[in-house]
């Protein structure tokens, strides 16, 4: 329990330190960013970094379930923040928090995956998705806090684009307790220790950054769909972007072809859209990172 208490105390210490620096108004952020880009003004750079440290701490704390030291997670988050400020271009019209969100997550997730896979073993794309999204998906579907039935595991596998075997493997790995900020607390055990930490004034900033990120992802998806023909687009959307995906058999009957042909069309469309999304993201200098979606399982896979 000592390690757990130390993690809580350390997180509170980092949070208090980050909160010493006020958030910037849009015009202040714009001026500082321009000073850094145009003149390499070190003072402006430091102010941009310090004013967003609370965002780095909040993102790092969300990966406490990995069992890695919270201090190391925050250090990696700060590295991502520094990289974001170094590369930030204020002329693009979006806030630094939105841009930094991507870079901070990239650095923390890379660190977690590298160290966690060395300890636990396994590093496939499906296992990465499961590692970051399994618990959230289980909570959303009402399957948390117990061993899933075969039908429930199959549902989760479908949601996250993985096999039932991979879901079971990740479920087993998570069953091994680690000391983290995600330890269940409360009379019913329906909360986590992290939930008891004070929610700071960066909540609005974080939510705005999340919303801006998702809006950008959806814009990329909408643009990418324009390269598909009418039949390709209908099949792709029906199979990947619907709350209740249409079956291959239903689409095969609708178009008068075999289920295998529908699968081939879907696969081809998926590859076209994925290439377009990534190409557009690279062109705009916006890294696309894994992010769980409450709907649109295909959108989640494409943008991860």
DRENDO-1510 file (C-alpha; in Angstrom, 1 decimal, always signed):
<recs>
REC; n; res; u; v; w
REC; 1; UNK; +0.0; +0.0; +0.0 .
REC; 2; UNK; +3.0; +2.2; +0.5 .
REC; 3; UNK; +3.8; +2.3; -3.3 .
REC; 4; UNK; +0.2; +3.2; -3.9 .
REC; 5; UNK; +0.3; +6.1; -1.4 .
REC; 6; UNK; +3.5; +7.3; -2.8 .
REC; 7; UNK; +2.0; +7.4; -6.3 .
REC; 8; UNK; -0.9; +9.5; -5.0 .
REC; 9; UNK; +1.4; +11.9; -3.2 .
REC; 10; UNK; +3.7; +12.2; -6.2 .
REC; 11; UNK; +0.8; +12.9; -8.5 .
REC; 12; UNK; -0.6; +15.5; -6.2 .
REC; 13; UNK; +2.9; +17.1; -6.0 .
REC; 14; UNK; +3.2; +17.3; -9.8 .
REC; 15; UNK; -0.4; +18.6; -10.1 .
REC; 16; UNK; +0.3; +21.4; -7.6 .
REC; 17; UNK; +3.5; +22.3; -9.4 .
REC; 18; UNK; +1.8; +22.5; -12.8 .
REC; 19; UNK; -1.1; +24.5; -11.4 .
REC; 20; UNK; +1.3; +27.3; -10.3 .
REC; 21; UNK; +1.4; +28.4; -13.9 .
REC; 22; UNK; -1.8; +30.0; -15.2 .
REC; 23; UNK; -3.5; +29.1; -18.5 .
REC; 24; UNK; -2.9; +31.6; -21.3 .
REC; 25; UNK; -5.6; +33.6; -23.0 .
REC; 26; UNK; -5.8; +32.9; -26.8 .
REC; 27; UNK; -4.1; +36.3; -27.6 .
REC; 28; UNK; -1.3; +35.7; -25.1 .
REC; 29; UNK; -0.7; +32.2; -26.5 .
REC; 30; UNK; -0.6; +33.6; -30.1 .
REC; 31; UNK; +1.9; +36.3; -29.2 .
REC; 32; UNK; +4.2; +33.9; -27.4 .
REC; 33; UNK; +4.0; +31.3; -30.2 .
REC; 34; UNK; +4.8; +33.9; -32.8 .
REC; 35; UNK; +7.8; +35.1; -30.7 .
REC; 36; UNK; +9.1; +31.5; -30.5 .
REC; 37; UNK; +8.6; +30.7; -34.2 .
REC; 38; UNK; +9.9; +34.0; -35.5 .
REC; 39; UNK; +12.7; +34.9; -33.0 .
REC; 40; UNK; +13.3; +31.6; -31.1 .
REC; 41; UNK; +12.4; +33.6; -28.0 .
REC; 42; UNK; +13.4; +31.2; -25.1 .
REC; 43; UNK; +11.3; +33.0; -22.6 .
REC; 44; UNK; +8.2; +32.6; -24.8 .
REC; 45; UNK; +9.0; +28.9; -25.2 .
REC; 46; UNK; +9.3; +28.4; -21.5 .
REC; 47; UNK; +6.0; +30.1; -20.8 .
REC; 48; UNK; +4.2; +28.0; -23.4 .
REC; 49; UNK; +5.5; +24.8; -21.9 .
REC; 50; UNK; +4.8; +25.8; -18.3 .
REC; 51; UNK; +1.3; +26.9; -19.1 .
REC; 52; UNK; +0.5; +23.5; -20.5 .
REC; 53; UNK; +2.2; +21.3; -17.9 .
REC; 54; UNK; -1.2; +20.6; -16.2 .
REC; 55; UNK; -2.4; +19.0; -19.5 .
REC; 56; UNK; +0.7; +16.8; -19.6 .
REC; 57; UNK; +0.1; +15.7; -16.0 .
REC; 58; UNK; -3.5; +14.9; -16.6 .
REC; 59; UNK; -2.8; +12.8; -19.7 .
REC; 60; UNK; +0.0; +10.9; -18.0 .
REC; 61; UNK; -2.2; +10.1; -15.0 .
REC; 62; UNK; -4.7; +8.4; -17.3 .
REC; 63; UNK; -2.1; +5.7; -18.0 .
REC; 64; UNK; -1.6; +4.8; -14.3 .
REC; 65; UNK; -3.1; +1.3; -14.9 .
REC; 66; UNK; +0.0; +0.3; -16.8 .
REC; 67; UNK; +1.8; -0.1; -13.4 .
REC; 68; UNK; +4.7; +2.1; -14.5 .
REC; 69; UNK; +5.9; +4.8; -12.1 .
REC; 70; UNK; +3.8; +7.9; -12.3 .
REC; 71; UNK; +6.9; +10.1; -12.3 .
REC; 72; UNK; +8.2; +8.3; -15.4 .
REC; 73; UNK; +4.9; +8.7; -17.1 .
REC; 74; UNK; +4.8; +12.5; -16.4 .
REC; 75; UNK; +8.4; +12.8; -17.6 .
REC; 76; UNK; +7.5; +11.3; -20.9 .
REC; 77; UNK; +4.4; +13.5; -21.1 .
REC; 78; UNK; +6.6; +16.5; -20.6 .
REC; 79; UNK; +8.9; +15.4; -23.4 .
REC; 80; UNK; +5.9; +15.2; -25.7 .
REC; 81; UNK; +4.8; +18.7; -24.6 .
REC; 82; UNK; +8.2; +20.1; -25.4 .
REC; 83; UNK; +8.2; +18.5; -28.8 .
REC; 84; UNK; +4.7; +19.9; -29.4 .
REC; 85; UNK; +5.8; +23.5; -28.5 .
REC; 86; UNK; +8.9; +23.1; -30.7 .
REC; 87; UNK; +6.8; +22.2; -33.7 .
REC; 88; UNK; +3.7; +24.3; -33.1 .
REC; 89; UNK; +2.7; +26.6; -35.9 .
REC; 90; UNK; +0.2; +29.3; -34.7 .
REC; 91; UNK; -0.6; +30.3; -38.3 .
REC; 92; UNK; -2.6; +27.1; -38.7 .
REC; 93; UNK; -5.4; +28.5; -36.5 .
REC; 94; UNK; -5.8; +25.9; -33.7 .
REC; 95; UNK; -4.8; +26.1; -30.1 .
REC; 96; UNK; -1.6; +24.7; -28.7 .
REC; 97; UNK; -3.5; +22.4; -26.3 .
REC; 98; UNK; -5.1; +20.6; -29.3 .
REC; 99; UNK; -1.8; +20.1; -31.0 .
REC; 100; UNK; +0.1; +19.2; -27.8 .
REC; 101; UNK; -2.6; +16.6; -26.9 .
REC; 102; UNK; -1.4; +14.4; -29.8 .
REC; 103; UNK; +2.3; +14.7; -29.1 .
REC; 104; UNK; +1.9; +14.1; -25.4 .
REC; 105; UNK; -0.2; +11.0; -26.0 .
REC; 106; UNK; +2.3; +9.8; -28.6 .
REC; 107; UNK; +5.2; +10.0; -26.2 .
REC; 108; UNK; +3.4; +8.4; -23.2 .
REC; 109; UNK; +1.8; +5.6; -25.3 .
REC; 110; UNK; +5.2; +4.8; -26.9 .
REC; 111; UNK; +6.8; +4.6; -23.5 .
REC; 112; UNK; +4.0; +2.5; -22.0 .
REC; 113; UNK; +3.9; +0.1; -24.9 .
REC; 114; UNK; +7.6; -0.4; -25.0 .
REC; 115; UNK; +8.0; -1.1; -21.3 .
REC; 116; UNK; +4.8; -2.9; -20.8 .
REC; 117; UNK; +5.4; -5.3; -23.8 .
REC; 118; UNK; +8.9; -6.1; -22.4 .
REC; 119; UNK; +7.3; -7.1; -19.1 .
REC; 120; UNK; +4.1; -8.7; -20.3 .
REC; 121; UNK; +5.1; -9.9; -23.8 .
REC; 122; UNK; +3.2; -9.3; -27.0 .
REC; 123; UNK; +3.1; -6.2; -29.1 .
REC; 124; UNK; +0.7; -6.7; -32.0 .
REC; 125; UNK; -1.5; -3.9; -33.3 .
REC; 126; UNK; -4.6; -5.6; -31.9 .
REC; 127; UNK; -3.1; -6.0; -28.5 .
REC; 128; UNK; -2.1; -2.3; -28.5 .
REC; 129; UNK; -5.8; -1.4; -29.2 .
REC; 130; UNK; -7.0; -3.8; -26.5 .
REC; 131; UNK; -4.5; -2.5; -24.0 .
REC; 132; UNK; -5.7; +1.1; -24.3 .
REC; 133; UNK; -9.4; +0.5; -25.0 .
REC; 134; UNK; -10.5; -2.8; -23.3 .
REC; 135; UNK; -11.5; -1.5; -19.9 .
REC; 136; UNK; -13.3; +1.5; -21.4 .
REC; 137; UNK; -15.2; -0.7; -23.9 .
REC; 138; UNK; -16.1; -3.2; -21.1 .
REC; 139; UNK; -17.5; -0.3; -19.0 .
REC; 140; UNK; -19.5; +1.0; -21.9 .
REC; 141; UNK; -21.0; -2.4; -22.7 .
REC; 142; UNK; -21.6; -3.2; -19.0 .
REC; 143; UNK; -19.2; -6.1; -18.8 .
REC; 144; UNK; -16.7; -4.7; -16.2 .
REC; 145; UNK; -15.6; -6.1; -12.9 .
REC; 146; UNK; -16.1; -9.8; -13.8 .
REC; 147; UNK; -14.9; -12.4; -16.2 .
REC; 148; UNK; -16.8; -12.0; -19.5 .
REC; 149; UNK; -18.9; -14.8; -21.0 .
REC; 150; UNK; -17.9; -16.1; -24.4 .
REC; 151; UNK; -20.7; -14.0; -26.0 .
REC; 152; UNK; -19.5; -10.8; -24.2 .
REC; 153; UNK; -15.9; -11.5; -25.2 .
REC; 154; UNK; -17.0; -11.9; -28.8 .
REC; 155; UNK; -18.9; -8.5; -28.6 .
REC; 156; UNK; -15.8; -6.8; -27.3 .
REC; 157; UNK; -13.7; -8.4; -30.0 .
REC; 158; UNK; -16.0; -7.1; -32.6 .
REC; 159; UNK; -16.0; -3.6; -31.2 .
REC; 160; UNK; -12.2; -3.4; -31.1 .
REC; 161; UNK; -11.4; -5.3; -34.2 .
REC; 162; UNK; -9.6; -8.1; -32.5 .
REC; 163; UNK; -10.0; -11.9; -32.1 .
REC; 164; UNK; -11.7; -13.5; -29.1 .
REC; 165; UNK; -8.4; -15.1; -28.2 .
REC; 166; UNK; -6.7; -11.7; -28.1 .
REC; 167; UNK; -9.5; -10.3; -25.9 .
REC; 168; UNK; -9.2; -13.2; -23.5 .
REC; 169; UNK; -5.4; -12.8; -23.4 .
REC; 170; UNK; -5.6; -9.1; -22.5 .
REC; 171; UNK; -8.4; -9.9; -20.0 .
REC; 172; UNK; -6.1; -12.3; -18.3 .
REC; 173; UNK; -3.2; -9.9; -18.3 .
REC; 174; UNK; -5.3; -7.2; -16.6 .
REC; 175; UNK; -6.5; -9.7; -14.0 .
REC; 176; UNK; -3.0; -9.6; -12.6 .
REC; 177; UNK; -3.1; -6.8; -10.1 .
REC; 178; UNK; -0.5; -4.0; -10.2 .
REC; 179; UNK; -0.1; -1.1; -7.9 .
REC; 180; UNK; -1.5; +1.9; -9.7 .
REC; 181; UNK; -3.9; +4.9; -9.5 .
REC; 182; UNK; -6.6; +2.7; -10.9 .
REC; 183; UNK; -7.1; +0.6; -7.8 .
REC; 184; UNK; -10.9; +0.3; -7.1 .
REC; 185; UNK; -12.1; +2.3; -4.1 .
REC; 186; UNK; -15.3; +3.2; -2.4 .
REC; 187; UNK; -17.9; +1.0; -0.7 .
REC; 188; UNK; -19.0; -0.6; -3.9 .
REC; 189; UNK; -15.7; -0.5; -5.6 .
REC; 190; UNK; -17.2; +1.4; -8.5 .
REC; 191; UNK; -14.6; +4.2; -8.5 .
REC; 192; UNK; -10.9; +4.4; -8.9 .
REC; 193; UNK; -8.3; +6.1; -6.8 .
REC; 194; UNK; -7.6; +8.5; -9.6 .
REC; 195; UNK; -11.2; +9.7; -9.5 .
REC; 196; UNK; -10.7; +11.0; -6.0 .
REC; 197; UNK; -8.0; +13.4; -7.0 .
REC; 198; UNK; -9.2; +17.0; -7.3 .
REC; 199; UNK; -10.3; +17.9; -10.8 .
REC; 200; UNK; -8.3; +21.1; -11.7 .
REC; 201; UNK; -9.1; +24.1; -13.8 .
REC; 202; UNK; -7.6; +22.4; -16.9 .
REC; 203; UNK; -10.8; +20.3; -17.3 .
REC; 204; UNK; -12.3; +22.7; -19.8 .
REC; 205; UNK; -9.0; +23.0; -21.7 .
REC; 206; UNK; -8.6; +19.3; -21.8 .
REC; 207; UNK; -12.2; +18.7; -23.0 .
REC; 208; UNK; -11.8; +21.4; -25.7 .
REC; 209; UNK; -8.6; +19.8; -26.9 .
REC; 210; UNK; -10.4; +16.4; -27.0 .
REC; 211; UNK; -13.3; +17.9; -29.0 .
REC; 212; UNK; -11.0; +19.7; -31.4 .
REC; 213; UNK; -9.0; +16.5; -32.0 .
REC; 214; UNK; -12.1; +14.4; -32.7 .
REC; 215; UNK; -13.5; +17.1; -35.0 .
REC; 216; UNK; -10.2; +17.1; -36.9 .
REC; 217; UNK; -10.4; +13.3; -37.2 .
REC; 218; UNK; -13.9; +13.3; -38.5 .
REC; 219; UNK; -13.1; +16.0; -41.0 .
REC; 220; UNK; -10.3; +13.8; -42.3 .
REC; 221; UNK; -12.7; +10.8; -42.5 .
REC; 222; UNK; -15.4; +12.8; -44.4 .
REC; 223; UNK; -12.8; +14.0; -46.9 .
REC; 224; UNK; -11.4; +10.6; -47.4 .
REC; 225; UNK; -14.8; +9.1; -48.1 .
REC; 226; UNK; -15.0; +11.3; -51.2 .
REC; 227; UNK; -12.5; +9.1; -53.1 .
REC; 228; UNK; -14.8; +6.1; -53.0 .
REC; 229; UNK; -17.5; +5.3; -55.5 .
REC; 230; UNK; -21.1; +5.1; -54.5 .
REC; 231; UNK; -21.2; +1.4; -53.9 .
REC; 232; UNK; -17.8; +1.3; -52.1 .
REC; 233; UNK; -18.8; +4.2; -49.9 .
REC; 234; UNK; -22.2; +2.6; -49.0 .
REC; 235; UNK; -20.6; -0.7; -48.1 .
REC; 236; UNK; -17.8; +0.9; -46.2 .
REC; 237; UNK; -20.1; +3.1; -44.1 .
REC; 238; UNK; -22.6; +0.3; -43.5 .
REC; 239; UNK; -19.9; -2.1; -42.3 .
REC; 240; UNK; -17.6; +0.3; -40.4 .
REC; 241; UNK; -19.3; +3.6; -39.5 .
REC; 242; UNK; -22.7; +2.4; -38.3 .
REC; 243; UNK; -23.8; +1.9; -34.7 .
REC; 244; UNK; -25.1; -1.5; -35.8 .
REC; 245; UNK; -22.9; -2.8; -38.7 .
REC; 246; UNK; -24.8; -4.3; -41.6 .
REC; 247; UNK; -23.9; -8.0; -42.2 .
REC; 248; UNK; -22.1; -9.2; -45.3 .
REC; 249; UNK; -25.1; -11.4; -46.2 .
REC; 250; UNK; -27.5; -8.5; -46.1 .
REC; 251; UNK; -25.3; -6.4; -48.4 .
REC; 252; UNK; -24.7; -9.4; -50.7 .
REC; 253; UNK; -28.4; -9.8; -51.2 .
REC; 254; UNK; -28.9; -6.1; -51.8 .
REC; 255; UNK; -26.2; -6.0; -54.5 .
REC; 256; UNK; -26.8; -9.4; -55.9 .
REC; 257; UNK; -23.2; -10.6; -55.3 .
REC; 258; UNK; -21.5; -13.1; -53.0 .
REC; 259; UNK; -20.5; -12.3; -49.4 .
REC; 260; UNK; -16.9; -12.8; -50.4 .
REC; 261; UNK; -17.3; -10.1; -53.1 .
REC; 262; UNK; -18.7; -7.7; -50.5 .
REC; 263; UNK; -15.8; -8.5; -48.2 .
REC; 264; UNK; -13.3; -7.7; -51.0 .
REC; 265; UNK; -15.0; -4.4; -51.8 .
REC; 266; UNK; -15.0; -3.4; -48.1 .
REC; 267; UNK; -11.4; -4.4; -47.7 .
REC; 268; UNK; -10.4; -2.4; -50.8 .
REC; 269; UNK; -12.3; +0.7; -49.6 .
REC; 270; UNK; -10.9; +0.4; -46.2 .
REC; 271; UNK; -7.3; +0.5; -47.6 .
REC; 272; UNK; -8.1; +3.5; -49.8 .
REC; 273; UNK; -9.6; +5.5; -46.9 .
REC; 274; UNK; -6.8; +4.6; -44.5 .
REC; 275; UNK; -4.2; +5.7; -47.0 .
REC; 276; UNK; -6.0; +9.0; -47.7 .
REC; 277; UNK; -6.6; +9.7; -44.0 .
REC; 278; UNK; -2.9; +9.2; -43.1 .
REC; 279; UNK; -1.7; +11.1; -46.2 .
REC; 280; UNK; -3.9; +14.1; -45.3 .
REC; 281; UNK; -2.8; +13.9; -41.6 .
REC; 282; UNK; +0.8; +14.0; -42.6 .
REC; 283; UNK; +0.3; +16.9; -45.0 .
REC; 284; UNK; -1.3; +18.9; -42.2 .
REC; 285; UNK; +1.5; +17.9; -39.7 .
REC; 286; UNK; -1.1; +16.4; -37.4 .
REC; 287; UNK; -0.1; +13.0; -35.9 .
REC; 288; UNK; -3.0; +10.5; -35.8 .
REC; 289; UNK; -3.0; +8.6; -32.6 .
REC; 290; UNK; -5.0; +5.8; -31.1 .
REC; 291; UNK; -8.2; +7.0; -29.5 .
REC; 292; UNK; -11.3; +5.1; -28.4 .
REC; 293; UNK; -14.6; +6.1; -30.0 .
REC; 294; UNK; -18.0; +5.5; -28.4 .
REC; 295; UNK; -19.3; +4.6; -31.8 .
REC; 296; UNK; -17.9; +4.1; -35.3 .
REC; 297; UNK; -15.6; +1.1; -34.7 .
REC; 298; UNK; -14.2; +1.6; -38.2 .
REC; 299; UNK; -13.3; +5.2; -37.5 .
REC; 300; UNK; -11.4; +4.1; -34.4 .
REC; 301; UNK; -9.4; +1.5; -36.3 .
REC; 302; UNK; -8.6; +3.9; -39.2 .
REC; 303; UNK; -7.5; +6.7; -36.9 .
REC; 304; UNK; -5.3; +4.5; -34.7 .
</recs>
